[in-house]
């Protein structure tokens, strides 16, 4: 019988290794523990979850497959490529083994980093989604190419064709060797609180520029208005009809509003169309009251405009609304929000405002006709014939808001008579 005591069993785990170990520097940044390691390009998709272009990662924005592919092609075509560090967060599962403290409040050691296995990997990407996906695409492209080339080599008869395939295989192997030999810096922040890591994503993207307003309002939780977004989005008119990625509502977009537009409406309903959000006002505003006022506004819209009730019921789609009603215009909704705010300031009740809006309902048909109320009153200076909404320029929206507000006390003939 074999003497097991004579065997060295120290390295036996009984299962596949579920982590890689790296030389690491531990330091502090922003009050968080930060680990810095160097990772081979080939290993990036092993440590970090590969983003799915069809499914946004919680706490991050949707990845663009074309943009990711371009980064992979950049690495392929540029031997002197350069890229900033990848940033990730760890929920506490990385294990650091301290070796030696060094000057500058840093410690050198080794870091056990769990592999990106299963539905809940330890590391989540803060910055670098497109680079991770781009590298994964390059690896897949190389491996698929090698498989096809080797299959072709097994069948080829022509010597010239064989040499071409062999050269192709050498080229693919060289590309693969580059991915094994070249590294990128990976910085890992220890952070498990959702709001804090969403704020990290916003801060990184905002400082780097290039982030659109729709994404900003979702993740910049420092601003009180932004913190109202997800509660306001629960309103019946908005549920499932807010685009969290785009700033502009194009004709075919199935959503009624973008996230930025929702926050614009919350702002307008609470401080007016031209109200300024300074530091003092930011501190004074109460989040629940902001949400309540916004919900009151959307309730008012549903009471006054039957076509919006049709949107809620699924009878009318957002693209159809944009084609046939001024209420499909984000700018028109901002104007109505401004009117709502001003009439409230004039001590009008929500019921009174809803009744006033209901008198506007017959005049909300789009495109604007030459004999409509929008062309036979002072609103004609802003509302163009054939348009489906007013201009988005502030200098245009302000006088239109003032004009409609004045109709409450001094309505034009069309509103008094109740005819379009």
N, C-alpha and C positions, 0 to 999 in steps of 0.2 A: 504494500500500500504506500502511495506517495506521501512523503512527510511535508505537509503544508506549512509547517513552522519554518522550513528552510526557504520558502518562497517570499519574495518581496511583493506584498499585496497593497502597498501604500497608494498606488495610482489607480486601483480598481474602484470603479464607481457603481457597477452593476446596471448602469443605464447610459444612454447617450449623453454626452456633455451638453449642458443647456446654458453655458455661458462661455465667453472668451475673456481672457485676462490680458490687460494692457498696462504698460508703464504709464503712470498718470501723475499729474500735478494737481494737488488739492489747494484751492484758494477760496477767496470770498469775493462776491460781486453783488451789489444791491442787497446786502444782508443775507444772501443765500450762499450755500455751499456750491462751489463750482469745480467740476473735474474737467481737465483738459487732456485729451488723448489724441494719438495719431492713428488713423484707420486707413487700411488699404482700400482703394476704390472698389475692388472686388467684394470686400466684406461689408460695404455700406448697406446693401439690402438685407444682409444677415442680421445686422444690429438694429436697424431702423425699419419701422413698418413702411412698406411701399404704398404710397397714396393711390387711391382709385379715382380716376378722373370722373367717374359717374357717381361718386358718393363722397361728399365733403367730410373730412375728418373733424370730429367734435373739437372745438377750440381752435380751428384753423379754417382757411377759406378753401374753396374748390380749386383743385389743381387743373391746369390747362395742359392737355396731352401734347399739343403741338409745341408749346414752350418748353416742356420737359425734353421732348425729342431733340429740339435745337441745342439744348445744353449737352446732350449725349453726343451729337454730331460735332459740337465744338471741341469736346475732349478728343474725339476721334481724329479730327482734322488739324488740331493745333498741338504739336508736341510741347510747345511752351505755354500751355494753358495755365490759367490761374483762377482760383475761386476762393471766396471768403470761407471762414469756418461754418460748418453745419452747427446749428443750435438745437438742442433737444432738452427735454425735461425728464427727470426720473422721479418716480413716486416713492422712492426709498428702497428699491430692491437691488441697486448697485452696492457692492461691498468693497470698501477701501481698506487695503492693508498698508498701514503706515510703515515707511522705511527710514526716512530721514527728513528732518526739518531743515529748510534752507532760508537764507535771509530774504526779507520781503514778505513775511507772514505766509509762506508757502510750505507745503510738505510734499515730498516725492514718495511714491509708493507704487503699489499695483492695484488695479481696479478690476473686479469681476463684474462684467457687464452681461446681463441676461440676453440671450438671443431673442429676436423678434418672432416668437412662436405663439400660436394661438390667437384668440380674439382680443386679448388684453396684454399687449407687450409692455414691458417695463418702460421703455423709452418712447416718448411721443415727440414729434417734430415741432419745434417752434419756428425755425426758419431754415429753408432748404428743401421743401417738398419737391420742387421741380428738379433740383439736382439729384435727389435720391431716385426719383422715377426715371430721370434721364440716364443715370448709370445702369439701372435695372434694364432699361431698353437696350443699352449697348451690350450688356452681358447676354441678354436673350438673342440679340442679333448675331453676336459672335458664335454662340453655341449652336444656334440653328444653322448658321452658315457652315460650321465645321461638320455638323451631322450630314447636311446635304452634300458637301464636297466629298466626304469620306464614302458616302453611298455611291456617288458618281464614279469615284476612283475604283470602286469594287467592280463596276460594270464596264468601264471604258476600254476600248480596244485600240483606238488611234493614239499613237505615241505623242503627237503634237498636243492633242487634247489632254493627255495625261499630264504632260509637263505644265500646261496651263492650270490644271486642277491642283497639282502639287505646289505651284507658286501661290495659288490662291490659299491653300491650306497653311503655308508658311506665313503669309500675310495675316491670316486670322489668328494664328498662334502668337505672333508678335503683338497683335492688339491685345490679346488676352494677357500676355506677360506684362504689358504696360499696366493693366488694371491690377495685377498682382504686385507690381513693383512701386507704383506711385501712390502717394498718401494724401489725405485731406484731414484737416484738423476738425475734431468733433468736441464741442464744448457741451457738457452735461450739467444742467442746473437741477438741484434737488428741490422740487416743488410739487405738491400734491393737490393744492387748493385750486379748484376750477377757475374761479373769478381772477385769481392772481396770475394763473398761466395764460388766460385769455388776455389780460392786461399786458403781459409780457409780449405776446404776439403783436398786439397793437403797437406797443412802444417800439419794437424792432422795426416793424413795417413803416411806421410813421416817420421815424428818424431816417429811414432809407429812402423815403418818398415812394411814389408809385402805387400807393394804396388808395382805392376809391372810397367815396363817402359811405357807400352802402356797407362796406366792411368796417369802416371806422366806427360807425354808430353802433355796430353789433358788439364790438370788443372794447371800446374805450369807456370803461365803466366809471372813470373819474368824473365825467359830466353827468349831472343829474338828469338832463333830458334823455341821454342815451340809456340810462338805467330804466326808463319807462317803456322801452321798445317792446319787450316780450310780453308785458302785461297788456299793453294797448293792442298788440297783435291778436289778442284773444277775443276782441270784439267780433260779433257775428259778421260784420261787413268785411273784416280783414282776415279772418281765419282761413288759412290756406291760400291767401291771395296777395301775399307780400313777397317780393323778390328780394332775397337777402344778399344777392351778389351784384346786381346791376344798379347803376345810378339813373339810367334812362329807360323809360317805358316805351319800347318800340311797338309798332302797330300790332305785331303778332304775339307779343308777350302775354301769356295766359294770366299773369298777375295784374291786380288793380293798381298797386303801388310798389315802390321800392322801399327798403328799410330807411333810406335817407329821407324819402318823402313823408313817411310816417312821423319821423322826428320833426321835420319841418312843420307838419300840421300840429303836432303837440306844442311846439314852440309858439306858433301863431295863435292858437286858441288861448294860450295862457299869457302871452305878453304882447300880442298884436303882430301885424305884418312887418312893421319896421322896428319893433322893440329890440333893444340891445341886451345881450346876455353878458354883462360884466361880472367881475369876481363877486361883488357884493350881492347882486341878484342871484347868482349861482348859489351862494350860501343861504339865501333867504327862501328859495323855492322849496316847496315840500313835495316830495315824490308822489305820495298817494293823491294829493290834490291835483297834481299835473295829470295823472292818469284819469282821475274822475272827470276833469274838465274835458279831456280828449274823448272819453266815452260818451259824455253828454253831447258833444258835437256830432259824433257818429250816430248816436240815437236820433238826434234832430234830423240828420240827413235821411235816415230810413223813414222817419215819419212823414217828411215833406216830399220825398221823391220816390214814387212807386217803382221806377225803373231800377233803383238800387235794391229794393226788396226783391226784384226779379233776379238780380245778381246773386243775392244771398240764397235764393231758392234754386239757383242753377238754371233758370229759364233764359237768362241773358249772360253771355260770357264777357270778360273784360275787353277782348278785342272788338266784339260787337258794340259794346258801350262806347269805346273810343271812336267808332265810326259814326254812331248815330246820336250821341249825346255829348253836350259840353261837360257833363259830369265825369266823362272818361278822361278829361284833361286834368293833369296834376295841378297845373296853374289855376284852373277854375276852382278846384277844391281848396287851394290856398286862399283864393279871394274869398270864398264862402267862410273859411275859417276866420279870416280877418273881419268879415262882417259880423260873424257870431261873437267874436271877442268884443268888438266895438258896441254892439247892441247890449251885451251883458254889462259893459261899463256904463251904459245909459240906463241901467236898471230894468231892462226888458227880461221877462222870464223866458225859460227855455220853450215853454208852450207858445208864447207869443212869437218867438223867433221861428219856430217850426211852422206856425201858421203863415208867417211872412214868406218863408222859403217855399211853402206849398204854392203860393201865388206865382212864384218864379218857375215852377215845374213845367207849365206848358210852353215856356220860352227857352227850354234847354235843348231843343232839337238842334242837331248838327248835321251838315255844315250850316253856318250862319246864312240866313236868307236876307236879301236886300231890304225887305220890308219888316224885318224882325225888330224887337225892342232894342236889340244890341246895335242896330244901325240907325234908329230913329230917335235916339236920345244921346246924351253926351258920352255914352259908352262907345259910340262909334269911333272915338279917337283912339281907342285901344282894340276894339273887336273888329276884325277885318271880315268882309264878305267872303263866304266860302270857307272860312276857317273852322276848325273843330275845337278851338279854345283860344284863350288870350295868350299873348307873348309872355314868356317866363321872366322877362326883365323886370326888376324891382320898380323901375321908374314908370312902368306900364301898369303893374299890378296895384300900386298904391292909389292912383286916381280912380281905377275901376272899383276898388274896394270902397272908396269914399262915395262914389256915385251910387252904388247899390245900397249902401247904408243910408244915404239920404232918401231913398225911395220908401223907407219904412214910414217916415213922417209925411213925405210929399210924393206919393207914387205917381208915375206917369200914367197916361190914359189907359194904356194896355193893361196895367195891373189893376186899375180901378174897375175896368170893365170886365176883367177876367178873360180877355180874348188874346190869342197869339198874334 
